[in-house]
Amino acid sequence: MRCLKAKAYREYKKEYKRFKRGYSKERVINMNI
């Protein structure tokens, strides 16, 4: 369980960094839906 959680968190952080750096309008729209 712990390993799975850690992996998921790492993936989330990676996505978040990419999102903060330069997110596209398409991405924001997709998230709002």
mmCIF file of the N, C-alpha and C atoms, coordinates in Angstrom:
data_MODEL
# 
_entry.id   MODEL 
# 
loop_
_atom_site.group_PDB 
_atom_site.id 
_atom_site.type_symbol 
_atom_site.label_atom_id 
_atom_site.label_alt_id 
_atom_site.label_comp_id 
_atom_site.label_asym_id 
_atom_site.label_entity_id 
_atom_site.label_seq_id 
_atom_site.pdbx_PDB_ins_code 
_atom_site.Cartn_x 
_atom_site.Cartn_y 
_atom_site.Cartn_z 
_atom_site.occupancy 
_atom_site.B_iso_or_equiv 
_atom_site.pdbx_formal_charge 
_atom_site.auth_seq_id 
_atom_site.auth_comp_id 
_atom_site.auth_asym_id 
_atom_site.auth_atom_id 
_atom_site.pdbx_PDB_model_num 
ATOM 1  N N  . MET A 1 1  ? 0.837   -1.204 0.000   1.00 0.00 ? 1  MET A N  1 
ATOM 2  C CA . MET A 1 1  ? 0.000   0.000  0.000   1.00 0.00 ? 1  MET A CA 1 
ATOM 3  C C  . MET A 1 1  ? 0.873   1.255  0.000   1.00 0.00 ? 1  MET A C  1 
ATOM 4  N N  . ARG A 1 2  ? 1.875   1.265  0.852   1.00 0.00 ? 2  ARG A N  1 
ATOM 5  C CA . ARG A 1 2  ? 2.735   2.441  0.959   1.00 0.00 ? 2  ARG A CA 1 
ATOM 6  C C  . ARG A 1 2  ? 3.462   2.714  -0.350  1.00 0.00 ? 2  ARG A C  1 
ATOM 7  N N  . CYS A 1 3  ? 4.002   1.665  -0.945  1.00 0.00 ? 3  CYS A N  1 
ATOM 8  C CA . CYS A 1 3  ? 4.756   1.820  -2.189  1.00 0.00 ? 3  CYS A CA 1 
ATOM 9  C C  . CYS A 1 3  ? 3.859   2.398  -3.276  1.00 0.00 ? 3  CYS A C  1 
ATOM 10 N N  . LEU A 1 4  ? 2.646   1.866  -3.346  1.00 0.00 ? 4  LEU A N  1 
ATOM 11 C CA . LEU A 1 4  ? 1.702   2.320  -4.357  1.00 0.00 ? 4  LEU A CA 1 
ATOM 12 C C  . LEU A 1 4  ? 1.390   3.803  -4.160  1.00 0.00 ? 4  LEU A C  1 
ATOM 13 N N  . LYS A 1 5  ? 1.177   4.175  -2.907  1.00 0.00 ? 5  LYS A N  1 
ATOM 14 C CA . LYS A 1 5  ? 0.859   5.562  -2.588  1.00 0.00 ? 5  LYS A CA 1 
ATOM 15 C C  . LYS A 1 5  ? 2.010   6.474  -2.994  1.00 0.00 ? 5  LYS A C  1 
ATOM 16 N N  . ALA A 1 6  ? 3.224   6.060  -2.668  1.00 0.00 ? 6  ALA A N  1 
ATOM 17 C CA . ALA A 1 6  ? 4.409   6.862  -2.979  1.00 0.00 ? 6  ALA A CA 1 
ATOM 18 C C  . ALA A 1 6  ? 4.532   7.061  -4.483  1.00 0.00 ? 6  ALA A C  1 
ATOM 19 N N  . LYS A 1 7  ? 4.303   5.990  -5.222  1.00 0.00 ? 7  LYS A N  1 
ATOM 20 C CA . LYS A 1 7  ? 4.411   6.066  -6.679  1.00 0.00 ? 7  LYS A CA 1 
ATOM 21 C C  . LYS A 1 7  ? 3.371   7.035  -7.235  1.00 0.00 ? 7  LYS A C  1 
ATOM 22 N N  . ALA A 1 8  ? 2.160   6.912  -6.743  1.00 0.00 ? 8  ALA A N  1 
ATOM 23 C CA . ALA A 1 8  ? 1.079   7.780  -7.207  1.00 0.00 ? 8  ALA A CA 1 
ATOM 24 C C  . ALA A 1 8  ? 1.410   9.238  -6.904  1.00 0.00 ? 8  ALA A C  1 
ATOM 25 N N  . TYR A 1 9  ? 1.960   9.479  -5.721  1.00 0.00 ? 9  TYR A N  1 
ATOM 26 C CA . TYR A 1 9  ? 2.305   10.842 -5.316  1.00 0.00 ? 9  TYR A CA 1 
ATOM 27 C C  . TYR A 1 9  ? 3.385   11.418 -6.217  1.00 0.00 ? 9  TYR A C  1 
ATOM 28 N N  . ARG A 1 10 ? 4.381   10.573 -6.550  1.00 0.00 ? 10 ARG A N  1 
ATOM 29 C CA . ARG A 1 10 ? 5.469   11.018 -7.410  1.00 0.00 ? 10 ARG A CA 1 
ATOM 30 C C  . ARG A 1 10 ? 4.913   11.391 -8.793  1.00 0.00 ? 10 ARG A C  1 
ATOM 31 N N  . GLU A 1 11 ? 4.013   10.571 -9.294  1.00 0.00 ? 11 GLU A N  1 
ATOM 32 C CA . GLU A 1 11 ? 3.402   10.839 -10.602 1.00 0.00 ? 11 GLU A CA 1 
ATOM 33 C C  . GLU A 1 11 ? 2.644   12.160 -10.544 1.00 0.00 ? 11 GLU A C  1 
ATOM 34 N N  . TYR A 1 12 ? 1.918   12.364 -9.455  1.00 0.00 ? 12 TYR A N  1 
ATOM 35 C CA . TYR A 1 12 ? 1.123   13.576 -9.281  1.00 0.00 ? 12 TYR A CA 1 
ATOM 36 C C  . TYR A 1 12 ? 2.012   14.810 -9.252  1.00 0.00 ? 12 TYR A C  1 
ATOM 37 N N  . LYS A 1 13 ? 3.129   14.706 -8.534  1.00 0.00 ? 13 LYS A N  1 
ATOM 38 C CA . LYS A 1 13 ? 4.059   15.830 -8.433  1.00 0.00 ? 13 LYS A CA 1 
ATOM 39 C C  . LYS A 1 13 ? 4.622   16.189 -9.799  1.00 0.00 ? 13 LYS A C  1 
ATOM 40 N N  . LYS A 1 14 ? 4.957   15.148 -10.573 1.00 0.00 ? 14 LYS A N  1 
ATOM 41 C CA . LYS A 1 14 ? 5.514   15.359 -11.908 1.00 0.00 ? 14 LYS A CA 1 
ATOM 42 C C  . LYS A 1 14 ? 4.494   16.112 -12.776 1.00 0.00 ? 14 LYS A C  1 
ATOM 43 N N  . GLU A 1 15 ? 3.265   15.652 -12.734 1.00 0.00 ? 15 GLU A N  1 
ATOM 44 C CA . GLU A 1 15 ? 2.203   16.277 -13.523 1.00 0.00 ? 15 GLU A CA 1 
ATOM 45 C C  . GLU A 1 15 ? 2.005   17.717 -13.075 1.00 0.00 ? 15 GLU A C  1 
ATOM 46 N N  . TYR A 1 16 ? 2.014   17.934 -11.752 1.00 0.00 ? 16 TYR A N  1 
ATOM 47 C CA . TYR A 1 16 ? 1.780   19.259 -11.193 1.00 0.00 ? 16 TYR A CA 1 
ATOM 48 C C  . TYR A 1 16 ? 2.861   20.234 -11.633 1.00 0.00 ? 16 TYR A C  1 
ATOM 49 N N  . LYS A 1 17 ? 4.111   19.774 -11.613 1.00 0.00 ? 17 LYS A N  1 
ATOM 50 C CA . LYS A 1 17 ? 5.231   20.621 -12.032 1.00 0.00 ? 17 LYS A CA 1 
ATOM 51 C C  . LYS A 1 17 ? 5.058   21.035 -13.483 1.00 0.00 ? 17 LYS A C  1 
ATOM 52 N N  . ARG A 1 18 ? 4.731   20.057 -14.328 1.00 0.00 ? 18 ARG A N  1 
ATOM 53 C CA . ARG A 1 18 ? 4.550   20.332 -15.749 1.00 0.00 ? 18 ARG A CA 1 
ATOM 54 C C  . ARG A 1 18 ? 3.396   21.322 -15.936 1.00 0.00 ? 18 ARG A C  1 
ATOM 55 N N  . PHE A 1 19 ? 2.352   21.143 -15.146 1.00 0.00 ? 19 PHE A N  1 
ATOM 56 C CA . PHE A 1 19 ? 1.166   21.989 -15.227 1.00 0.00 ? 19 PHE A CA 1 
ATOM 57 C C  . PHE A 1 19 ? 1.496   23.427 -14.833 1.00 0.00 ? 19 PHE A C  1 
ATOM 58 N N  . LYS A 1 20 ? 2.270   23.585 -13.773 1.00 0.00 ? 20 LYS A N  1 
ATOM 59 C CA . LYS A 1 20 ? 2.618   24.918 -13.286 1.00 0.00 ? 20 LYS A CA 1 
ATOM 60 C C  . LYS A 1 20 ? 3.565   25.628 -14.233 1.00 0.00 ? 20 LYS A C  1 
ATOM 61 N N  . ARG A 1 21 ? 4.499   24.872 -14.813 1.00 0.00 ? 21 ARG A N  1 
ATOM 62 C CA . ARG A 1 21 ? 5.519   25.471 -15.666 1.00 0.00 ? 21 ARG A CA 1 
ATOM 63 C C  . ARG A 1 21 ? 4.874   26.144 -16.877 1.00 0.00 ? 21 ARG A C  1 
ATOM 64 N N  . GLY A 1 22 ? 4.099   25.385 -17.633 1.00 0.00 ? 22 GLY A N  1 
ATOM 65 C CA . GLY A 1 22 ? 3.475   25.977 -18.812 1.00 0.00 ? 22 GLY A CA 1 
ATOM 66 C C  . GLY A 1 22 ? 2.273   25.167 -19.230 1.00 0.00 ? 22 GLY A C  1 
ATOM 67 N N  . TYR A 1 23 ? 1.146   25.442 -18.597 1.00 0.00 ? 23 TYR A N  1 
ATOM 68 C CA . TYR A 1 23 ? -0.045  24.673 -18.914 1.00 0.00 ? 23 TYR A CA 1 
ATOM 69 C C  . TYR A 1 23 ? -0.770  25.286 -20.116 1.00 0.00 ? 23 TYR A C  1 
ATOM 70 N N  . SER A 1 24 ? -1.321  24.411 -20.932 1.00 0.00 ? 24 SER A N  1 
ATOM 71 C CA . SER A 1 24 ? -2.045  24.872 -22.113 1.00 0.00 ? 24 SER A CA 1 
ATOM 72 C C  . SER A 1 24 ? -3.504  25.121 -21.750 1.00 0.00 ? 24 SER A C  1 
ATOM 73 N N  . LYS A 1 25 ? -4.164  25.964 -22.523 1.00 0.00 ? 25 LYS A N  1 
ATOM 74 C CA . LYS A 1 25 ? -5.568  26.275 -22.242 1.00 0.00 ? 25 LYS A CA 1 
ATOM 75 C C  . LYS A 1 25 ? -6.426  25.026 -22.380 1.00 0.00 ? 25 LYS A C  1 
ATOM 76 N N  . GLU A 1 26 ? -6.065  24.168 -23.325 1.00 0.00 ? 26 GLU A N  1 
ATOM 77 C CA . GLU A 1 26 ? -6.811  22.919 -23.516 1.00 0.00 ? 26 GLU A CA 1 
ATOM 78 C C  . GLU A 1 26 ? -6.825  22.120 -22.225 1.00 0.00 ? 26 GLU A C  1 
ATOM 79 N N  . ARG A 1 27 ? -5.654  22.061 -21.599 1.00 0.00 ? 27 ARG A N  1 
ATOM 80 C CA . ARG A 1 27 ? -5.500  21.277 -20.376 1.00 0.00 ? 27 ARG A CA 1 
ATOM 81 C C  . ARG A 1 27 ? -6.428  21.831 -19.283 1.00 0.00 ? 27 ARG A C  1 
ATOM 82 N N  . VAL A 1 28 ? -6.440  23.133 -19.145 1.00 0.00 ? 28 VAL A N  1 
ATOM 83 C CA . VAL A 1 28 ? -7.281  23.759 -18.118 1.00 0.00 ? 28 VAL A CA 1 
ATOM 84 C C  . VAL A 1 28 ? -8.745  23.442 -18.382 1.00 0.00 ? 28 VAL A C  1 
ATOM 85 N N  . ILE A 1 29 ? -9.147  23.554 -19.641 1.00 0.00 ? 29 ILE A N  1 
ATOM 86 C CA . ILE A 1 29 ? -10.535 23.264 -20.008 1.00 0.00 ? 29 ILE A CA 1 
ATOM 87 C C  . ILE A 1 29 ? -10.872 21.822 -19.657 1.00 0.00 ? 29 ILE A C  1 
ATOM 88 N N  . ASN A 1 30 ? -9.966  20.905 -19.987 1.00 0.00 ? 30 ASN A N  1 
ATOM 89 C CA . ASN A 1 30 ? -10.195 19.494 -19.686 1.00 0.00 ? 30 ASN A CA 1 
ATOM 90 C C  . ASN A 1 30 ? -10.342 19.273 -18.188 1.00 0.00 ? 30 ASN A C  1 
ATOM 91 N N  . MET A 1 31 ? -9.570  19.991 -17.410 1.00 0.00 ? 31 MET A N  1 
ATOM 92 C CA . MET A 1 31 ? -9.614  19.826 -15.958 1.00 0.00 ? 31 MET A CA 1 
ATOM 93 C C  . MET A 1 31 ? -10.918 20.379 -15.398 1.00 0.00 ? 31 MET A C  1 
ATOM 94 N N  . ASN A 1 32 ? -11.430 21.448 -16.013 1.00 0.00 ? 32 ASN A N  1 
ATOM 95 C CA . ASN A 1 32 ? -12.657 22.074 -15.520 1.00 0.00 ? 32 ASN A CA 1 
ATOM 96 C C  . ASN A 1 32 ? -13.897 21.234 -15.803 1.00 0.00 ? 32 ASN A C  1 
ATOM 97 N N  . ILE A 1 33 ? -13.840 20.405 -16.815 1.00 0.00 ? 33 ILE A N  1 
ATOM 98 C CA . ILE A 1 33 ? -14.999 19.583 -17.180 1.00 0.00 ? 33 ILE A CA 1 
ATOM 99 C C  . ILE A 1 33 ? -15.276 18.562 -16.077 1.00 0.00 ? 33 ILE A C  1 
# 
